[in-house]
């Protein structure tokens, strides 16, 4: 793996790791807080976007490094990561499902968004931590 690619991956992995450390701070967020406090709503939505975007960026870099064609959709990009050794299809599929949440955040009503956001807060941490672990193993395989 070229040094510049490894450097980019490390930067994205470090960012994702920092974002994942914020899960506990959002676990107590309620519908009432989300609905009434614009700053809390904006913070949780941006945090989720950061996590999802980071997983997409990491996926693109790895696919490119492996000379695998980059699909046209973000969901396809993440799904294609299952073609790379060390990224398990089941976990990649779960992350790919969260890619849809980006659109929900942008286009759906508050009550619809809240259900998806709350599910992300409660369920996504383990999947993203596994993704982070696989990405870290991937960059270290050439060392």
DSSP file (Angstrom, degrees, kcal/mol; ACC not computed):
  #  RESIDUE AA STRUCTURE BP1 BP2  ACC     N-H-->O    O-->H-N    N-H-->O    O-->H-N    TCO  KAPPA ALPHA  PHI   PSI    X-CA   Y-CA   Z-CA
    1    1 A X              0   0    0      0, 0.0     2,-0.0     0, 0.0    64,-0.0   0.000 360.0 360.0 360.0 133.5    0.0    0.0    0.0
    2    2 A X     >  -     0   0    0      1,-0.1     4,-2.3    63,-0.1     3,-0.3  -0.334 360.0-121.6 -66.0 147.1    1.4    3.4   -0.9
    3    3 A X  H  > S+     0   0    0      1,-0.2     4,-2.5     2,-0.2     5,-0.2   0.862 110.8  53.9 -58.3 -40.3    2.3    5.6    1.9
    4    4 A X  H  > S+     0   0    0      2,-0.2     4,-2.1     1,-0.2    -1,-0.2   0.867 109.2  48.7 -66.0 -35.6   -0.1    8.4    0.9
    5    5 A X  H  > S+     0   0    0     -3,-0.3     4,-2.6     2,-0.2    -2,-0.2   0.926 111.7  49.0 -68.4 -44.4   -3.0    6.0    0.9
    6    6 A X  H  X S+     0   0    0     -4,-2.3     4,-2.7     1,-0.2    -2,-0.2   0.903 110.2  51.8 -61.1 -41.1   -2.0    4.7    4.3
    7    7 A X  H  X S+     0   0    0     -4,-2.5     4,-2.2     2,-0.2    -1,-0.2   0.914 110.3  48.2 -62.6 -43.6   -1.7    8.2    5.6
    8    8 A X  H  X S+     0   0    0     -4,-2.1     4,-2.3     2,-0.2    -2,-0.2   0.922 112.2  49.4 -62.8 -43.9   -5.2    9.1    4.3
    9    9 A X  H  X S+     0   0    0     -4,-2.6     4,-3.0     1,-0.2     5,-0.2   0.922 109.5  51.0 -62.0 -44.0   -6.7    6.0    5.9
   10   10 A X  H  X S+     0   0    0     -4,-2.7     4,-2.6     1,-0.2    -1,-0.2   0.915 109.5  51.0 -60.0 -42.6   -5.0    6.7    9.2
   11   11 A X  H  X S+     0   0    0     -4,-2.2     4,-1.9     2,-0.2    -1,-0.2   0.922 113.9  43.7 -61.4 -44.4   -6.5   10.2    9.2
   12   12 A X  H  X S+     0   0    0     -4,-2.3     4,-2.7     2,-0.2    -2,-0.2   0.893 113.7  50.6 -69.2 -39.5  -10.0    8.9    8.5
   13   13 A X  H  X S+     0   0    0     -4,-3.0     4,-2.7     2,-0.2    -2,-0.2   0.912 109.8  50.3 -64.7 -42.1   -9.7    6.1   11.0
   14   14 A X  H  X S+     0   0    0     -4,-2.6     4,-1.9    -5,-0.2    -1,-0.2   0.912 111.5  48.7 -61.7 -42.9   -8.6    8.5   13.7
   15   15 A X  H  X S+     0   0    0     -4,-1.9     4,-2.2    -5,-0.2    -2,-0.2   0.941 112.2  48.1 -61.9 -47.7  -11.5   10.8   12.9
   16   16 A X  H  X S+     0   0    0     -4,-2.7     4,-2.6     1,-0.2    -2,-0.2   0.904 108.8  54.3 -61.8 -41.5  -14.0    7.9   13.0
   17   17 A X  H  X S+     0   0    0     -4,-2.7     4,-1.3     1,-0.2    -1,-0.2   0.912 108.7  48.5 -58.7 -43.3  -12.6    6.6   16.3
   18   18 A X  H  < S+     0   0    0     -4,-1.9     4,-0.3     1,-0.2    -1,-0.2   0.896 111.4  50.1 -64.2 -40.6  -13.1   10.0   17.9
   19   19 A X  H >< S+     0   0    0     -4,-2.2     3,-1.7     1,-0.2    -2,-0.2   0.900 106.8  54.7 -65.1 -40.7  -16.6   10.2   16.6
   20   20 A X  H >< S+     0   0    0     -4,-2.6     3,-1.7     1,-0.3     4,-0.3   0.803  95.8  67.1 -65.0 -27.9  -17.4    6.8   18.0
   21   21 A X  T 3< S+     0   0    0     -4,-1.3     3,-0.3     1,-0.3    -1,-0.3   0.640  90.8  65.8 -66.2 -12.4  -16.3    7.9   21.4
   22   22 A X  T X> S+     0   0    0     -3,-1.7     4,-0.8    -4,-0.3     3,-0.6   0.479  70.5  97.5 -88.4  -2.9  -19.3   10.2   21.5
   23   23 A X  H X> S+     0   0    0     -3,-1.7     3,-1.7     1,-0.2     4,-1.0   0.925  79.4  54.0 -51.7 -50.4  -21.9    7.4   21.5
   24   24 A X  H 34 S+     0   0    0     -3,-0.3     3,-0.5     1,-0.3     4,-0.5   0.849 102.2  59.2 -56.5 -33.7  -22.4    7.5   25.3
   25   25 A X  H <4 S+     0   0    0     -3,-0.6    -1,-0.3     1,-0.2    -2,-0.2   0.712 109.9  42.1 -68.5 -19.7  -23.1   11.2   25.2
   26   26 A X  H X< S+     0   0    0     -3,-1.7     3,-1.7    -4,-0.8    -1,-0.2   0.568  89.0  88.8-101.6 -10.8  -26.1   10.7   22.9
   27   27 A X  T 3< S+     0   0    0     -4,-1.0    -2,-0.1    -3,-0.5    -1,-0.1   0.810  89.2  48.7 -59.9 -31.3  -27.6    7.6   24.5
   28   28 A X  T 3  S+     0   0    0     -4,-0.5    -1,-0.3    -3,-0.1     2,-0.2   0.459  79.7 124.9 -90.3   0.6  -29.8    9.6   26.9
   29   29 A X    <   -     0   0    0     -3,-1.7     2,-0.2     4,-0.1    -3,-0.1  -0.413  46.9-158.1 -62.6 127.6  -31.1   11.9   24.2
   30   30 A X     >  -     0   0    0     -2,-0.2     4,-2.6     1,-0.1     5,-0.2  -0.606  29.6-110.2-104.5 166.1  -34.9   11.8   24.2
   31   31 A X  H  > S+     0   0    0     -2,-0.2     4,-2.8     1,-0.2     5,-0.2   0.892 119.2  54.5 -58.8 -41.2  -37.6   12.6   21.6
   32   32 A X  H  > S+     0   0    0      2,-0.2     4,-2.5     1,-0.2     5,-0.3   0.924 110.6  44.1 -62.1 -45.7  -38.6   15.6   23.6
   33   33 A X  H  > S+     0   0    0      2,-0.2     4,-2.6     1,-0.2     8,-0.3   0.931 114.7  49.6 -63.8 -45.0  -35.0   17.0   23.7
   34   34 A X  H  < S+     0   0    0     -4,-2.6    -2,-0.2     1,-0.2     7,-0.2   0.903 116.0  42.9 -59.6 -42.4  -34.5   16.2   20.0
   35   35 A X  H  < S+     0   0    0     -4,-2.8    -1,-0.2    -5,-0.2    -2,-0.2   0.872 122.3  35.9 -73.5 -39.1  -37.8   17.9   19.1
   36   36 A X  H  < S+     0   0    0     -4,-2.5     2,-0.8    -5,-0.2    -2,-0.2   0.762 107.3  64.0 -90.6 -27.1  -37.5   21.0   21.3
   37   37 A X     X  -     0   0    0     -4,-2.6     4,-2.4    -5,-0.3     3,-0.3  -0.837  56.6-170.5-110.5 102.3  -33.8   21.8   21.2
   38   38 A X  H  > S+     0   0    0     -2,-0.8     4,-2.8     1,-0.2     5,-0.2   0.846  87.1  55.1 -58.2 -37.4  -32.5   22.7   17.8
   39   39 A X  H  > S+     0   0    0      2,-0.2     4,-2.4     1,-0.2    -1,-0.2   0.901 109.4  46.0 -66.3 -40.4  -28.9   22.6   18.9
   40   40 A X  H  > S+     0   0    0     -3,-0.3     4,-2.5    -7,-0.2     5,-0.3   0.904 113.7  49.8 -67.4 -40.4  -29.2   19.0   20.2
   41   41 A X  H  X S+     0   0    0     -4,-2.4     4,-2.3    -8,-0.3     5,-0.2   0.938 112.9  46.2 -61.5 -47.6  -31.0   18.0   17.0
   42   42 A X  H  X S+     0   0    0     -4,-2.8     4,-2.4    -5,-0.2     5,-0.2   0.898 112.4  51.9 -63.3 -41.3  -28.3   19.6   14.8
   43   43 A X  H  X S+     0   0    0     -4,-2.4     4,-2.3     2,-0.2    -2,-0.2   0.934 112.4  43.0 -63.0 -47.7  -25.5   18.0   16.9
   44   44 A X  H  X S+     0   0    0     -4,-2.5     4,-2.3     2,-0.2    -1,-0.2   0.895 115.1  49.9 -68.7 -38.2  -26.8   14.4   16.8
   45   45 A X  H  X S+     0   0    0     -4,-2.3     4,-2.3    -5,-0.3    -1,-0.2   0.919 113.3  45.6 -66.0 -42.4  -27.6   14.7   13.1
   46   46 A X  H  X S+     0   0    0     -4,-2.4     4,-2.5    -5,-0.2    -2,-0.2   0.887 110.9  54.1 -67.4 -38.2  -24.2   16.1   12.2
   47   47 A X  H  X S+     0   0    0     -4,-2.3     4,-2.1    -5,-0.2    -2,-0.2   0.924 109.9  46.7 -60.7 -46.0  -22.5   13.4   14.4
   48   48 A X  H  X S+     0   0    0     -4,-2.3     4,-2.8     1,-0.2     5,-0.3   0.927 111.4  51.6 -63.0 -44.8  -24.4   10.6   12.5
   49   49 A X  H  X S+     0   0    0     -4,-2.3     4,-3.1     1,-0.2     5,-0.3   0.909 108.3  52.7 -58.2 -41.8  -23.5   12.2    9.2
   50   50 A X  H  X S+     0   0    0     -4,-2.5     4,-2.2     2,-0.2    -1,-0.2   0.920 111.4  45.7 -59.6 -44.8  -19.8   12.3   10.2
   51   51 A X  H  X S+     0   0    0     -4,-2.1     4,-2.1     2,-0.2    -2,-0.2   0.944 116.4  44.0 -64.9 -48.8  -19.8    8.7   11.1
   52   52 A X  H  X S+     0   0    0     -4,-2.8     4,-1.9     1,-0.2    -2,-0.2   0.936 115.0  48.5 -64.1 -46.6  -21.6    7.6    7.9
   53   53 A X  H  X S+     0   0    0     -4,-3.1     4,-2.7    -5,-0.3    -1,-0.2   0.886 109.6  53.4 -61.4 -38.1  -19.5    9.8    5.7
   54   54 A X  H  X S+     0   0    0     -4,-2.2     4,-2.7    -5,-0.3     5,-0.2   0.910 107.4  50.3 -63.1 -42.4  -16.3    8.6    7.4
   55   55 A X  H  X S+     0   0    0     -4,-2.1     4,-2.1     1,-0.2    -1,-0.2   0.867 111.5  49.4 -65.0 -34.6  -17.2    4.9    6.7
   56   56 A X  H  X S+     0   0    0     -4,-1.9     4,-2.6     2,-0.2    -2,-0.2   0.931 111.4  48.5 -67.3 -46.0  -17.9    5.8    3.0
   57   57 A X  H  X S+     0   0    0     -4,-2.7     4,-2.2     2,-0.2    -2,-0.2   0.925 112.6  47.6 -61.4 -45.6  -14.6    7.6    2.7
   58   58 A X  H  X S+     0   0    0     -4,-2.7     4,-2.4     1,-0.2    -1,-0.2   0.921 111.8  51.2 -61.4 -43.8  -12.7    4.7    4.3
   59   59 A X  H  X S+     0   0    0     -4,-2.1     4,-2.8    -5,-0.2     5,-0.2   0.918 109.1  50.4 -60.2 -44.8  -14.5    2.3    2.0
   60   60 A X  H  X S+     0   0    0     -4,-2.6     4,-2.5     1,-0.2     5,-0.2   0.921 110.8  48.7 -60.3 -44.6  -13.6    4.3   -1.1
   61   61 A X  H  X S+     0   0    0     -4,-2.2     4,-2.4     1,-0.2    -1,-0.2   0.923 114.0  45.7 -63.3 -44.3   -9.9    4.5   -0.2
   62   62 A X  H  X S+     0   0    0     -4,-2.4     4,-1.9     2,-0.2    -2,-0.2   0.927 112.9  49.5 -67.1 -44.3   -9.8    0.7    0.5
   63   63 A X  H  <>S+     0   0    0     -4,-2.8     5,-2.8     1,-0.2     4,-0.2   0.926 112.9  47.8 -59.6 -44.2  -11.6   -0.2   -2.7
   64   64 A X  H ><5S+     0   0    0     -4,-2.5     3,-1.4    -5,-0.2    -1,-0.2   0.911 109.8  52.4 -62.4 -42.8   -9.4    2.0   -4.7
   65   65 A X  H 3<5S+     0   0    0     -4,-2.4    -1,-0.2     1,-0.3    -2,-0.2   0.820 111.5  47.2 -62.0 -32.2   -6.3    0.5   -3.0
   66   66 A X  T 3<5S-     0   0    0     -4,-1.9    -1,-0.3    -5,-0.1    -2,-0.2   0.363 114.3-117.9 -90.7   3.5   -7.5   -2.9   -3.9
   67   67 A X  T < 5 +     0   0    0     -3,-1.4     2,-0.5     1,-0.2    -3,-0.2   0.863  63.2 149.3  59.3  38.0   -8.3   -1.9   -7.5
   68   68 A X      < -     0   0    0     -5,-2.8    -1,-0.2    -6,-0.2    -2,-0.1  -0.881  55.5-103.3-101.3 132.3  -12.0   -2.7   -7.1
   69   69 A X        -     0   0    0     -2,-0.5     2,-0.6    -3,-0.1    -1,-0.0  -0.240  32.5-122.6 -56.3 137.9  -14.4   -0.5   -9.1
   70   70 A X        -     0   0    0      1,-0.0    -1,-0.1     2,-0.0     7,-0.1  -0.754  28.1-130.7 -85.1 117.1  -16.1    2.2   -7.1
   71   71 A X        -     0   0    0     -2,-0.6     6,-0.1     5,-0.1    -1,-0.0  -0.122  16.2-115.5 -62.2 165.5  -19.9    1.9   -7.4
   72   72 A X  S    S+     0   0    0      4,-0.1     2,-0.3     5,-0.0    -1,-0.1   0.691  93.4  60.4 -77.8 -20.7  -22.1    4.8   -8.2
   73   73 A X  S  > S-     0   0    0      1,-0.1     4,-2.1     0, 0.0     5,-0.1  -0.791  79.3-128.4-112.1 153.8  -23.9    4.9   -4.9
   74   74 A X  H  > S+     0   0    0     -2,-0.3     4,-2.2     2,-0.2     5,-0.2   0.897 113.1  51.9 -62.9 -40.3  -22.6    5.4   -1.4
   75   75 A X  H  > S+     0   0    0      1,-0.2     4,-2.6     2,-0.2    -1,-0.2   0.911 109.2  50.3 -62.8 -41.6  -24.5    2.3   -0.2
   76   76 A X  H  > S+     0   0    0      2,-0.2     4,-2.4     1,-0.2    -1,-0.2   0.865 107.1  55.1 -63.8 -36.8  -22.9    0.4   -3.1
   77   77 A X  H  X S+     0   0    0     -4,-2.1     4,-0.6     2,-0.2    -2,-0.2   0.949 112.1  42.0 -60.9 -49.5  -19.4    1.6   -2.1
   78   78 A X  H >< S+     0   0    0     -4,-2.2     3,-1.2     1,-0.2     4,-0.3   0.922 113.7  52.6 -65.8 -43.4  -19.8    0.4    1.5
   79   79 A X  H >< S+     0   0    0     -4,-2.6     3,-1.8     1,-0.3    -1,-0.2   0.885 102.2  59.9 -59.6 -39.8  -21.4   -2.9    0.3
   80   80 A X  H >< S+     0   0    0     -4,-2.4     3,-2.2     1,-0.3    -1,-0.3   0.688  84.2  79.8 -64.3 -17.8  -18.5   -3.6   -2.0
   81   81 A X  G X< S+     0   0    0     -3,-1.2     3,-1.9    -4,-0.6    -1,-0.3   0.748  75.6  74.6 -61.9 -21.7  -16.1   -3.5    0.9
   82   82 A X  G <  S+     0   0    0     -3,-1.8    -1,-0.3    -4,-0.3     7,-0.2   0.646  83.2  68.7 -66.1 -12.2  -17.2   -7.1    1.6
   83   83 A X  G <  S+     0   0    0     -3,-2.2     2,-0.4    -4,-0.1    -1,-0.3   0.603  85.6  84.8 -77.9 -11.7  -15.1   -8.1   -1.4
   84   84 A X  S X  S-     0   0    0     -3,-1.9     3,-2.0    -4,-0.2   -21,-0.0  -0.790  92.6-106.7 -97.1 131.3  -12.0   -7.2    0.6
   85   85 A X  T 3  S+     0   0    0     -2,-0.4     3,-0.1     1,-0.2    -2,-0.1  -0.281 105.1  28.4 -54.7 132.2  -10.5   -9.8    3.0
   86   86 A X  T 3  S+     0   0    0      1,-0.1     2,-0.7    -4,-0.1    -1,-0.2   0.254  95.1  99.1  99.0 -11.0  -11.2   -8.9    6.6
   87   87 A X    <   -     0   0    0     -3,-2.0     2,-0.3    -6,-0.2    -1,-0.1  -0.927  68.9-143.1-110.6 109.7  -14.4   -7.0    6.0
   88   88 A X     >  -     0   0    0     -2,-0.7     4,-2.7     1,-0.1     3,-0.4  -0.527   9.2-132.5 -84.3 135.1  -17.3   -9.4    6.7
   89   89 A X  H  > S+     0   0    0     -2,-0.3     4,-2.8     1,-0.2     5,-0.2   0.855 103.5  54.1 -52.3 -44.4  -20.4   -9.2    4.6
   90   90 A X  H  > S+     0   0    0      1,-0.2     4,-1.6     2,-0.2    -1,-0.2   0.928 113.6  41.2 -60.0 -46.5  -22.9   -9.2    7.5
   91   91 A X  H  > S+     0   0    0     -3,-0.4     4,-2.1     2,-0.2    -1,-0.2   0.898 114.4  51.8 -69.5 -40.4  -21.2   -6.2    9.2
   92   92 A X  H  X S+     0   0    0     -4,-2.7     4,-2.6     1,-0.2    -2,-0.2   0.904 108.4  52.4 -62.9 -40.6  -20.7   -4.4    5.9
   93   93 A X  H  X S+     0   0    0     -4,-2.8     4,-1.6    -5,-0.3    -1,-0.2   0.888 107.8  51.5 -62.5 -39.0  -24.4   -4.8    5.1
   94   94 A X  H  X S+     0   0    0     -4,-1.6     4,-1.1    -5,-0.2    -1,-0.2   0.910 111.3  46.8 -65.8 -40.9  -25.4   -3.4    8.4
   95   95 A X  H >X S+     0   0    0     -4,-2.1     4,-0.9     1,-0.2     3,-0.6   0.907 108.0  56.8 -65.7 -40.2  -23.2   -0.3    7.9
   96   96 A X  H >X S+     0   0    0     -4,-2.6     4,-0.6     1,-0.3     3,-0.5   0.842 101.2  57.7 -60.0 -33.2  -24.6    0.0    4.3
   97   97 A X  H >< S+     0   0    0     -4,-1.6     3,-0.9     1,-0.2     4,-0.4   0.867 100.8  56.2 -64.1 -35.2  -28.1    0.2    5.9
   98   98 A X  H XX S+     0   0    0     -4,-1.1     3,-0.9    -3,-0.6     4,-0.6   0.719  90.4  73.7 -71.4 -19.1  -27.0    3.2    7.9
   99   99 A X  H XX S+     0   0    0     -4,-0.9     3,-1.2    -3,-0.5     4,-0.6   0.871  89.3  60.7 -59.7 -34.8  -26.0    5.0    4.7
  100  100 A X  H XX S+     0   0    0     -3,-0.9     4,-1.7    -4,-0.6     3,-0.8   0.811  89.2  71.3 -60.0 -29.6  -29.7    5.5    4.1
  101  101 A X  H <> S+     0   0    0     -3,-0.9     4,-2.7    -4,-0.4    -1,-0.3   0.810  85.5  66.3 -60.7 -29.7  -30.0    7.4    7.3
  102  102 A X  H <X S+     0   0    0     -3,-1.2     4,-1.4    -4,-0.6    -1,-0.3   0.921 105.2  43.2 -56.6 -44.3  -28.1   10.3    5.6
  103  103 A X  H <X S+     0   0    0     -3,-0.8     4,-2.3    -4,-0.6     5,-0.3   0.875 111.2  54.1 -70.4 -37.4  -31.1   10.8    3.3
  104  104 A X  H  X S+     0   0    0     -4,-1.7     4,-2.2     1,-0.2    -2,-0.2   0.923 106.7  52.3 -62.1 -43.4  -33.6   10.4    6.1
  105  105 A X  H  < S+     0   0    0     -4,-2.7    -1,-0.2     1,-0.2    -2,-0.2   0.882 115.6  41.6 -59.6 -38.2  -31.9   13.1    8.1
  106  106 A X  H  < S+     0   0    0     -4,-1.4    -1,-0.2    -5,-0.2    -2,-0.2   0.818 128.2  22.5 -79.0 -31.6  -32.0   15.5    5.1
  107  107 A X  H  < S+     0   0    0     -4,-2.3     2,-0.2    -5,-0.1    -3,-0.2   0.566  98.1  83.3-122.2  -9.3  -35.5   14.8    3.8
  108  108 A X  S  < S-     0   0    0     -4,-2.2     2,-0.0    -5,-0.3    -4,-0.0  -0.550  77.0 -95.2-101.8 165.4  -37.9   13.4    6.4
  109  109 A X     >  -     0   0    0     -2,-0.2     4,-2.8     1,-0.1     3,-0.4  -0.289  42.3-102.3 -71.4 160.2  -40.0   14.9    9.1
  110  110 A X  H  > S+     0   0    0      1,-0.2     4,-2.8     2,-0.2     5,-0.2   0.876 119.8  50.1 -52.6 -45.8  -38.8   15.1   12.7
  111  111 A X  H  > S+     0   0    0      1,-0.2     4,-1.2     2,-0.2    -1,-0.2   0.863 113.4  45.7 -68.0 -34.0  -40.8   12.2   14.0
  112  112 A X  H  > S+     0   0    0     -3,-0.4     4,-1.3     2,-0.2    -1,-0.2   0.918 114.3  48.8 -71.0 -44.2  -39.6    9.9   11.2
  113  113 A X  H  X S+     0   0    0     -4,-2.8     4,-2.9     1,-0.2     5,-0.2   0.917 105.2  59.1 -59.8 -44.1  -36.0   11.0   11.6
  114  114 A X  H  X S+     0   0    0     -4,-2.8     4,-3.2    -5,-0.2     5,-0.3   0.895 101.3  53.5 -57.6 -43.9  -36.1   10.5   15.3
  115  115 A X  H  X S+     0   0    0     -4,-1.2     4,-1.9     1,-0.2    -1,-0.2   0.919 114.3  41.5 -57.6 -45.0  -37.0    6.8   15.0
  116  116 A X  H  X S+     0   0    0     -4,-1.3     4,-2.2     2,-0.2    -1,-0.2   0.895 115.5  49.9 -70.3 -40.7  -34.0    6.1   12.7
  117  117 A X  H  X S+     0   0    0     -4,-2.9     4,-2.6     2,-0.2    -2,-0.2   0.930 111.0  48.8 -64.4 -45.7  -31.7    8.3   14.7
  118  118 A X  H  X S+     0   0    0     -4,-3.2     4,-2.2    -5,-0.2    -1,-0.2   0.906 110.6  50.9 -62.0 -41.9  -32.6    6.7   18.0
  119  119 A X  H  X S+     0   0    0     -4,-1.9     4,-2.3    -5,-0.3     5,-0.4   0.904 110.1  50.7 -61.6 -41.3  -32.1    3.2   16.5
  120  120 A X  H  X S+     0   0    0     -4,-2.2     4,-2.4     1,-0.2     5,-0.4   0.944 110.2  49.0 -60.0 -48.8  -28.7    4.3   15.2
  121  121 A X  H  < S+     0   0    0     -4,-2.6     4,-0.3     1,-0.2    -1,-0.2   0.885 118.6  39.7 -58.8 -40.2  -27.7    5.6   18.7
  122  122 A X  H  < S+     0   0    0     -4,-2.2    -1,-0.2    -5,-0.2    -2,-0.2   0.776 130.3  22.2 -82.4 -27.2  -28.8    2.3   20.3
  123  123 A X  H  X S+     0   0    0     -4,-2.3     4,-0.5    -5,-0.2     3,-0.3   0.676 104.6  69.0-117.2 -21.0  -27.6   -0.2   17.7
  124  124 A X  H  X S+     0   0    0     -4,-2.4     4,-2.4    -5,-0.4     5,-0.3   0.700  75.4  80.5 -84.7 -19.2  -24.8    1.1   15.5
  125  125 A X  H  > S+     0   0    0     -5,-0.4     4,-2.5    -4,-0.3     5,-0.2   0.916  93.8  47.1 -58.0 -48.4  -21.8    1.4   17.9
  126  126 A X  H  > S+     0   0    0     -3,-0.3     4,-2.1     1,-0.2    -1,-0.2   0.890 113.0  49.8 -61.6 -39.9  -20.8   -2.2   17.8
  127  127 A X  H  X S+     0   0    0     -4,-0.5     4,-2.2     1,-0.2    -1,-0.2   0.925 113.3  44.9 -65.6 -44.8  -21.0   -2.4   14.1
  128  128 A X  H  X S+     0   0    0     -4,-2.4     4,-2.7     2,-0.2    -2,-0.2   0.853 110.6  54.0 -70.2 -33.6  -18.9    0.7   13.5
  129  129 A X  H  X S+     0   0    0     -4,-2.5     4,-2.4    -5,-0.3    -1,-0.2   0.901 109.6  48.6 -65.8 -38.7  -16.4   -0.4   16.1
  130  130 A X  H  X S+     0   0    0     -4,-2.1     4,-2.6    -5,-0.2    -2,-0.2   0.911 111.1  50.5 -64.9 -41.8  -16.0   -3.7   14.2
  131  131 A X  H  X S+     0   0    0     -4,-2.2     4,-2.5     2,-0.2    -2,-0.2   0.926 110.5  49.7 -59.0 -45.8  -15.6   -1.7   11.0
  132  132 A X  H  X S+     0   0    0     -4,-2.7     4,-2.3     1,-0.2    -2,-0.2   0.904 110.1  50.6 -60.4 -43.3  -13.0    0.4   12.6
  133  133 A X  H  X S+     0   0    0     -4,-2.4     4,-2.4     2,-0.2    -1,-0.2   0.923 111.1  48.2 -61.8 -45.2  -11.1   -2.7   13.8
  134  134 A X  H  X S+     0   0    0     -4,-2.6     4,-2.3     1,-0.2    -2,-0.2   0.895 111.8  49.6 -63.0 -40.8  -11.2   -4.2   10.3
  135  135 A X  H  X S+     0   0    0     -4,-2.5     4,-2.1     2,-0.2    -1,-0.2   0.884 110.6  50.2 -65.9 -38.2   -9.9   -1.0    8.8
  136  136 A X  H  X S+     0   0    0     -4,-2.3     4,-1.4     2,-0.2    -2,-0.2   0.914 111.1  47.9 -66.7 -43.0   -7.1   -0.8   11.3
  137  137 A X  H  X S+     0   0    0     -4,-2.4     4,-0.8     1,-0.2    -2,-0.2   0.909 109.5  56.0 -61.6 -41.1   -6.1   -4.4   10.6
  138  138 A X  H >< S+     0   0    0     -4,-2.3     3,-0.9     1,-0.2     4,-0.3   0.925 108.4  44.8 -58.9 -47.2   -6.2   -3.6    6.9
  139  139 A X  H 3< S+     0   0    0     -4,-2.1     3,-0.4     1,-0.2    -1,-0.2   0.783 114.6  50.0 -71.8 -23.8   -3.8   -0.7    7.2
  140  140 A X  H >< S+     0   0    0     -4,-1.4     3,-1.1     1,-0.2    -1,-0.2   0.524  85.3  87.3 -89.8  -5.4   -1.4   -2.6    9.4
  141  141 A X  T << S+     0   0    0     -3,-0.9    -1,-0.2    -4,-0.8    -2,-0.1   0.771  90.8  47.4 -67.6 -23.5   -1.3   -5.7    7.2
  142  142 A X  T 3         0   0    0     -3,-0.4    -1,-0.3    -4,-0.3    -2,-0.1   0.517 360.0 360.0 -92.5  -6.8    1.6   -4.3    5.1
  143  143 A X    <         0   0    0     -3,-1.1    -1,-0.2    -4,-0.1    -2,-0.1   0.501 360.0 360.0 -75.1 360.0    3.7   -3.2    8.1
